[in-house]
Amino acid sequence: MVLSRLGEGATAAVDLRGVAFSEAERVIFRAGQLKAAAFRFASGVDAVRLSNGADEVVVLPFQGQHVWSARLGGRDVGMKSMFDMPRPTQKFFETYGGYFQHAGVTAIGAPGPMERREQHGELPNAPYRDAAILLGEDASGRYIAVTGRYNHTVAFATNYEAVPTLKLYEGRPRISIGITVTNLKSSPLTVHYLGHLNWRAREGGRLLGTLHETAESLRVRQEIPPHIQPGPGYVEWIAELAKDPSKAGTLTSDKIFAPEVVFAFDPLTDDEGKAHFMQVHPDGTADYTSFKPEDTGTAARWICRTGDQEAVGMAFPVRSPGEAARVNGQPINHAPLGKGESFTTEIIAAVFTPAETEAMARHIEAVKRQRA
């Protein structure tokens, strides 16, 4: 990989194609508190552990650049799942349990009856040819990162390049997850995208965000996809949420989030174009997600609490051409990419102290008043 193509602010790189991965974890790069270690899961999947001394993330550099796990602010923040390690497969449900997955580009969501594809398209566990570790600095501070390049080519149909970059920042429990998709084909590319960020659902967690919690703006999915088997009371609970979605704003065990509850919603932004979302814990700390909806359009919320799986996707940025999308009440549309044109987006994930949580809660309420 050419360093100049790996992102602005990068000052050093390690090409992971030349690294010998094994079950014995070893440090392959260090700069002060920032370090990267390479290892191989017992399942045979290669992984890189990024650390800033207090926080760490585990990324699968050659399998979707999938973020398998994360520890931020002194706690494991990724979802609870049935998988103790990733599996070497491109089948979505056969290795599902990571903290973050890119989804798309040719499709997202569940496949229709006549579609022969994986859930959420080809990106979640795509086989990457190139991957690298970066050291750099941007407006948010000094970082260590994992990046890579995936080329998806299907004769007569599709030819694009995806370059994701995950950054872990020095001295703070904060990561940036970005991706750039470039159309390499002469004909237009319709881009579908979803940033599947799965926080651990916490009992008593409160969901706050820059959205209006009305039936018109926060719309529960009432259709039941083929992979869902609803239990007693589920259909009735969904009917309640269709009338008052705010009832799902607190995660308590008396509410039915099994097997899952999914919302589509219209995000609101502050004057910088950012949308903000938190899961506030009973101790006053919070899990935090932010992105710019203008890059994508609509957004989704996913809650899953089955005992085997505990996850809350507070807000997934979603780009789904053909579906109505509104940001700050205004319609937003994205044209297909011409040859050489790119789509770029970035998601911020962090853990907040109680003071930071209170400040962000005030900011969220101010945005909601401004966009009322």
N, C-alpha and C positions, 0 to 999 in steps of 0.2 A: 504494500500500500504506500502511496505517496503522501508524506506528511502534510503537504500543502492542501490536500483534499480532505483532511481529517478534522477540520474545524478551526475557526479563528482562535487565537490565544494559545494554541498548543506549542510547547517548547521542546518536548521530548517524546519519543515513542518507542515501544517495544512491539515488534511484529510477532504475533502469537503463532504464526505458522511455523516458526523455528523453535518453539518451546516443546520440550518433551514432557507431556502430562503423565502423571502416575498417581496412584492412590496415596503416595507420600507427598503431603503438601509442602511446597517450598516457595520462598519469597523470590520473585523474579525482578522486582523493581522497588526501590525505596527512595523517598525524598523527604527527610524529616519524619513527621508523623504519617505522611501519606505512603501507602505501600500497596503492592499487588502480589498475591500469591496464587500459584497455579496448582490444581489438583484434579484428580479424576474420581468421580463417584464410583462406587462398587458396581453400579449399573453400566458403567462404561462411558458415561457422559462427561466431557471435559468442562471444567469450571474455573472461574477466576474469582478470588475473594479480594475486594477492595476494602481498605480500612483507612480511617483517619485517626486511629488511636482509640477513640471511644465508640465509633459507629462503623458498621460494615454492611456491605451488600455482596451477594453471590450471584454472578452472572454466568450464563451459558453462552460463551462467545460464538460457538459454531452451531448452536441450535436455537435459532430465533432471536439471539441476543436477549433471551428470556431472563428476567430477574427472578431467580428461584427463591431467594430469601433476603430479608433485610432486618437489621437491628439498628434502631435509631432511638436516641434519647433514653437509652438504658433498657429498652424492651424490644422483643420480637414483634414486628408490626405486620408481617405477612399473614395471610389467611391460614387457618387450620384446615388441613385436608386429609385425605386417606393415603397420600403418598409420602413416604419417608425420604424419597430422593427422586430426581427426575428420571424418566425412562428414555432410551434412545429411539424415539418414534416421531413421526409427523402427525399422528392421530391425536386430535385435541383432547379427547376425554381419557386417553390412556396415559397421560402425563400431566393431568390438570391439578394444580395446587400451588402454583408460584405466586409471587407478589405482583409481578407485572408481565404482561404480554402485549406486544404490538399485534393488531389484528387488521386484516384487509389483504391485499389492496383490491383484488378483483371482486371481493364480496365480503360482507360481514353478516353476523347472525347465523341462525340455524338454516341449513340447506332445505330448499323446497322439495316436494315429492319427486320432481323430475331432475333435481340437481345431483351431480356426482362430485362432491367436494367436501372438505372438512368444515366443521364448525368454525366460523370466523375467518375463513379464507386460508391463504397459504402462509401468511407471515408468522403466526404464533410459534411454530417450531421449524421454520424454514432452515434449510442447510446452508450455512454461510461458508463461502470460500475463503474470505479474508477477514481477519480480526486483529485488533491491536490494542495496546494499553497506551494512554496518553497522559502527559502531565502538562498542565497549563493554568491559565488565569483568565477570568472574565469579570464582568461587572459585579458578580456575586462573590468573587474571591478566588483563591487558589484551589485547584481541583485535581483529582486523579480520575481517569475515565476509561471506559471500555467502548470501542467502536468497531465497526465492521462494514462489509459490503456484501449485499445479496443481489444477484441478478436473476430476475424471473422472466424466462423466455419461453413462449409457446408459439410455434410456427403459425403464421397467419392471424394470430390473436393478440398477443401481449409481449411487450419487451420493455421492462423498466428496471431501474436500479434503486435499491433502498439502502440508505446509510443512516443507521441509528447511532446515537451517542448517549451514554449514561455517565453523568458526572457526580462524584461524591466530593463535597466541599470540605476544606480544612477547617477544623475547629467548630463545626456546627452540624447538627443532625438534619442535613438537607441534601437532597439529590435533585438533579435535573435529568429528565428523560426526554430526549428529542429524536426526531426522525426527519429525513428529507427523502422524498420519492421523486425521481426524475424519469420522465417518459423518453425512451430511446427509440420508439417506433415512429414511422412517418404518419400514421393515423392517430387520432386523439385517444387519450387514456382517461377513462372515467375512474376516479379514485374514490374508493370506499375506505374508511379508516375508523378504528375504535381503539382508544388507549385503555386497556383492561387492567386497572390498578386496584388490587384486592387487599384492603386493610383487614386486620383481624377485628371482627365484630366484638364489642365489649358490652357485657351486661350493664344496662343503665346508660349506655352511650347516647348522647344527644346529637342529632344531625342539624347543623346550621349551615346556611349557604346563601349565595346571592341568587335566589329564585323566589318566586311567589308560590306559596304552598296552597294553591287553589286547584280545583278539579280541571280548570281550563289550561293551567300552566304546567302542572305536575300530573301527568297522565299515566295511570297504572295500566300495565299490559293485562288485558282481559282474555286474550286468546291463549290457549295452552299448547305449547309446542310439543312435538313428539317425544322429546327426552324427559318431559316432566310428568310425574305421576302424583296428582294431588291427593292429599289425605282428607280426613273429615274436617269440615269447617273451612277449608281453603277457599272454595268458590264463594262462600258467603263473606269471608274476610276481604277478598278482592272486590266484591261488590260494595263493601263499606268504604274501601280506599278509593274507589271510583268517585264516591261522593265527597269524601274528606281525606285527602292524601296525607294531611298533617298527622293523622293517627300513627303513621309509620315513622314519625320523627324521633321517637325514643325507642331504643332497642331493649325491650324487656321480655322475659321468658314467657309471659302470658300471651304474646302476640305470635301469629303464625307466619314465620318466615321460612317454612320448609315446604317444598324443596327450595323455592326462591320467590322473591317478589321483584318485579322489574318496572321501573318508571321511565318514561321519556319526558324531558322537560325543556323549557325555554330559559336559557341562562340570562342573567343580568350581569353587567360589567360596571366597574368603576371608571373613572376618567382616564385611566391608563389602559383600558380595554381588557382588564383582567377579571375573571370570575374566581370566587374564593369559597372554599367549603371546608368544614371541620366535623370530626367526630369528637365531641367533648367528653372526656372521661369523668367519672365521679370525683376523682382527685383534683380536677381543675386543669389538668394537662389536656392536650388535644393532638389528634392526627390531622394533618392539613394537606389539602390539594388545591392547586391553582393552575389555570391555563387561560389562553386567549380564545374565546369562542369564535372570533372572526376567522380563525384558521380552519375551523371545522363546521360549526353551525349549531345543531341541536346537541343535547347531552342526554346521558342515561344514568340512572341510579339502580344499583343491584344489591339486594340484601339476601343472604343465604345463611340460615341457622338450622342445621339438621342434627347437631351433635357430632357427626362425622366431619362436617364442614361448617366453619364459622367465618363469614366474610361479609364485608360491607364495601361496595364500590360507591363511595359518596357521590362521585361525579365522574363519568367517563366522557371525554370529548368524543363526539361522533360526527363523522362526515358520511352522509348517506344520500347520495344524489337520487332525486325522485321523491324524497320525503320532504314535507314542509318543514322549514327550520326558521326560527325567529330568535333574534338576539336583541335584548332591550325592546321587545315588542315589534321590531322591524324585521321583515323577511330578509333572509340571506341565502344566496345561491352561489354555487361554485361551478364554473364551466369546466369541461374536460381539459386535460393538459395537452397542449400541442407538443410536437417534437422538440425536445430540449427544455421544456418547461418543467418546473418543480413545485411540489407541495411540501411545506415545512410546518411542523408544529412542535411545541415543547410543553411538558407537564412538570410542575414543581411538586415535590412531596417532602414533607418535613414533620417533625414533632415539636410542639410548642410547650413552653413553660406556662404556668397559670397566668402570669402577667401578659405574656404574648397572646394567650388565648383570649383574655379579656379585651385586649386592644383590638384583636381581629374581630371579635364578636361585635364591638361597637362599629367597626368599619363596615361589616356586613349589614348591620341594621341601617346605617347611613345610606348605603347603596340602595337598599330596598325602598327606603323613603324617597330617595332621589328618582328612582325608576317606577314609582307607584303610578 
